[in-house]
């Protein structure tokens, strides 16, 4: 029998910040396919990244996916105290983010398209930008971390997209993608290919 995951938005009120609240792993698993959740353990073999300041992570075409970048953050950046997320998608998934966070036991502050919450002690400031990233990209500020997942079919017709992303990634910035970017000068980590449905996983540091 196949494994079905459905996303249903419901009205969730902001309950404020709770630094001591921890995400419920059993609830996280309900939003992921079993092999996806198991594959997070593969990240434990990679070296942890260090950041002394508040980095910015950019995630285009995020859909309703808030859990993948949070799990990567938790494993690869274990000592990070605060981070800014810039999420983008054509559809307005802001309500789904709130629903998912509430389901997994995380409370938040909310203002317009902005969420603030703690994830295992790390303060996350999330800004959601709705729109076509290929039009919005010039307005996106430079970022420290680029996160991409299941976006290859979207960027295939935009030949300059990866070059534009690489240019906006700050020096020594970190690129995490399940496809592409092989041609750029990156210090590549031995990323397990099982993390990518395309078998093209890349995690690298901009030289």
C-alpha positions in Angstrom: 0.0 0.0 0.0 1.3 3.5 -0.9 2.2 6.1 1.7 0.0 9.3 1.4 0.8 12.7 3.0 -1.8 15.4 2.9 -1.5 19.0 3.9 -4.6 20.7 5.2 -4.4 24.3 6.5 -6.4 25.2 9.6 -6.7 28.4 11.5 -3.9 28.6 14.1 -3.4 31.5 16.5 0.0 32.8 17.4 0.8 31.7 21.0 4.1 33.5 21.4 7.7 32.3 21.7 8.6 29.2 23.8 12.3 28.6 23.8 11.9 25.4 25.9 9.5 23.7 23.5 10.9 20.9 21.4 9.5 19.6 18.1 7.7 16.3 18.5 9.6 13.8 16.3 6.6 11.5 16.0 4.6 14.4 14.5 7.4 15.3 12.2 7.4 11.8 10.8 3.7 12.1 9.9 4.6 14.9 7.4 7.5 12.9 5.8 7.9 9.7 3.8 9.6 7.0 5.9 12.8 7.0 3.8 13.0 10.8 3.8 13.0 10.8 7.6 15.5 8.0 7.9 17.8 9.7 5.5 18.3 12.6 7.9 20.6 10.3 9.8 23.0 10.4 6.8 23.7 14.1 7.6 25.2 13.1 10.9 28.4 11.9 9.1 29.0 15.4 7.7 31.0 18.0 9.6 28.9 20.6 11.4 29.0 24.2 10.2 29.9 27.1 12.4 28.3 30.6 12.3 28.9 33.3 14.8 26.4 35.7 13.4 22.8 35.6 12.2 23.0 33.9 8.7 20.2 34.2 6.1 18.9 31.0 4.4 17.1 31.4 1.1 14.7 28.6 -0.1 12.9 29.2 -3.5 10.0 27.0 -4.5 9.5 25.9 -0.9 5.9 24.8 -1.3 4.6 23.7 2.1 8.0 22.4 3.1 9.2 24.0 6.3 10.4 20.8 8.0 13.3 19.9 5.7 15.3 23.1 6.1 14.6 22.9 9.9 15.9 19.4 10.1 19.0 20.3 8.1 19.5 23.3 10.4 19.2 21.1 13.4 21.8 18.6 12.2 24.3 20.7 10.2 24.2 23.8 12.3 23.8 22.5 15.9 25.4 25.5 17.7 23.6 28.2 15.7 21.6 30.5 18.0 19.6 32.5 15.4 18.9 32.4 11.7 16.8 34.2 9.1 14.8 32.2 6.6 13.6 33.7 3.3 11.0 31.3 1.8 9.5 31.8 -1.6 6.7 30.1 -3.6 4.1 30.9 -6.2 1.4 29.8 -3.8 0.7 31.3 -0.5 1.6 28.6 1.9 2.0 30.8 5.0 -1.0 29.3 6.7 0.4 25.8 6.1 3.6 26.7 7.8 1.7 27.8 10.9 -0.4 24.6 10.8 2.7 22.4 10.6 4.5 24.2 13.3 1.5 24.0 15.6 1.1 20.3 14.8 4.7 19.5 15.8 4.5 21.4 19.0 6.2 24.7 18.1 4.5 28.0 19.1 5.3 31.3 17.3 4.9 35.0 16.9 3.3 36.2 13.7 3.1 39.5 11.8 2.0 39.8 8.2 4.2 37.3 6.3 6.7 37.0 9.1 7.0 34.2 11.7 9.3 33.9 14.7 9.8 30.8 16.7 12.4 28.6 18.4 13.5 25.3 17.0 15.6 23.3 19.4 16.9 26.5 21.0 17.6 28.3 17.7 15.6 31.4 17.1 14.2 31.3 13.6 12.9 34.5 11.8 11.0 33.4 8.8 9.9 35.8 6.0 7.6 34.4 3.2 7.7 36.0 -0.2 5.0 35.0 -2.6 5.7 35.3 -6.4 7.7 34.1 -9.3 11.3 33.7 -8.2 12.6 34.2 -11.7 11.1 37.7 -11.6 11.8 38.3 -7.9 15.4 37.2 -7.8 17.0 40.6 -8.5 15.2 41.9 -5.4 16.4 39.1 -3.1 19.2 40.2 -0.8 22.5 38.2 -0.7 22.4 35.2 1.5 24.7 32.9 3.5 22.9 29.6 2.8 21.0 28.4 -0.3 18.6 25.6 0.1 16.9 23.9 -2.8 14.7 20.8 -3.0 12.6 19.4 -5.9 13.1 22.6 -7.9 15.0 21.2 -11.0 12.0 21.1 -13.3 11.2 24.8 -12.5 14.7 26.1 -13.2 15.5 24.0 -16.3 14.1 26.7 -18.6 16.0 29.5 -16.9 19.6 28.9 -17.9 21.1 31.8 -15.9 19.4 30.9 -12.7 22.1 28.9 -11.1 24.7 31.5 -12.0 22.5 34.2 -10.5 22.2 32.2 -7.3 25.9 31.5 -7.1 26.5 35.3 -7.4 24.1 36.1 -4.6 25.6 33.5 -2.3 28.1 35.2 0.0 31.8 34.1 0.0 32.1 31.0 2.2 28.4 30.7 1.9 26.8 27.2 2.0 24.9 25.7 -0.9 22.6 22.7 -0.3 20.7 21.4 -3.3 19.4 18.1 -4.6 20.4 18.9 -8.2 22.7 21.2 -10.3 25.5 23.6 -9.4 28.2 21.0 -10.2 30.1 23.5 -12.5 30.7 26.1 -9.8 33.8 26.5 -7.6 32.6 24.9 -4.4 34.4 23.1 -1.7 32.1 20.0 -1.9 31.3 17.8 1.0 30.8 14.1 0.6 27.0 14.5 0.5 25.1 11.1 0.5 23.3 10.9 -2.9 20.4 9.2 -1.2 19.4 12.6 0.0 18.4 13.5 -3.6 15.7 11.9 -5.6 17.8 12.8 -8.7 20.9 11.3 -7.1 22.6 14.7 -7.5 22.9 15.9 -3.9 25.4 18.7 -3.4 26.5 20.4 -0.2 29.3 22.8 -0.8 31.0 26.0 0.5 31.6 28.9 -1.9 35.3 29.4 -2.5 
